[in-house]
Amino acid sequence: MAKSKDARIVVTLECTYCTQNQQKRSPGVSRYTTQKNRRNTPSPLELRKFCAYCNQHTIHRQIKK
């Protein structure tokens, strides 16, 4: 199957606070999936999302698959 030339790609966002914090509510790392347009947003994506493991809104950064 050939690679798609489409501008939209699926990216994974991971909580940055979960990797540093050992005193969180439950073990694990919060991850979200979303889409971004690679032509309009070439830099890595950063969004404030709710982390169920930290039980607060934290910054989630794009990770490589």
Order of alpha helices (4+ residues) and beta strands (2+ residues): beta-alpha-beta-beta-beta
